[in-house]
Amino acid sequence: QEFVTVLVRDPRTQKEDSWHSYIDYEIFIHTNSICFTRKTSCVRRRFREFVWLRQRLQSNAALIQLPELPSKTPFFNMNNPHHVDHRRQGLQEFLEKVLQDALLLSDSRLHLFLQTQLSPEDMEACVSGQTKYSVAEAIHKFASLNRRFPIEDEEGKNGKNNVEPDSESSSSGLRPSDDSISCGCRASPASEES
């Protein structure tokens, strides 16, 4: 039987500049569903990226009533653990409900959101065919950069459907965003053994 496990966890404060900070969350996916390119993945996303995703999913599936995100309150305090955890729970419930809908599961933006660190602009460009890489190639490329998980199949070893590590990475948008550098799911070579 197919399953999709999604966890939203590990909130972290990130500095945008000297005046602004935001919180991002790790999204962990483990699945055996044929809908997913990778069976295990881990990315970091911030609240406004969830807002973008919900808007895009709603515009592509107008007849579906999408679940709500936790409300964006002007009184949200990123130093208050209760506020942060309440939002984390709301984001997890949102993704759990979205992943139960077959129509929403067919949206490439959802897969790029969950399995790459591409920005919303780069996700849109990829989905609309304006990039030199496909959705599947973007996901495989991110997985090869994210060394926490072992290679899942022989395709990665044989190089089939795989983007070369340095092929056009600087111009294609496949380079991970600055946010992914702080991703708790990316292991350094020294810690891969543990």
Secondary structure, 3 states (H helix, E strand, C coil): CCCEEEEEEEEEEEECCCCCEEEEEEEEEEECCCCCCCCEEEEEEEHHHHHHHHHHHHHHCCCCCCCCCCCCCCCCCCCCHHHHHHHHHHHHHHHHHHCCCHHHHCCHHHHHHHHCCCCHHHHHHHHCCCCCCCHHHHHHHHHHHCCCCCCCCHHHHHCCCCCCCCCCHHHHCCCCCHHHHCCCCCCCHHHCCC
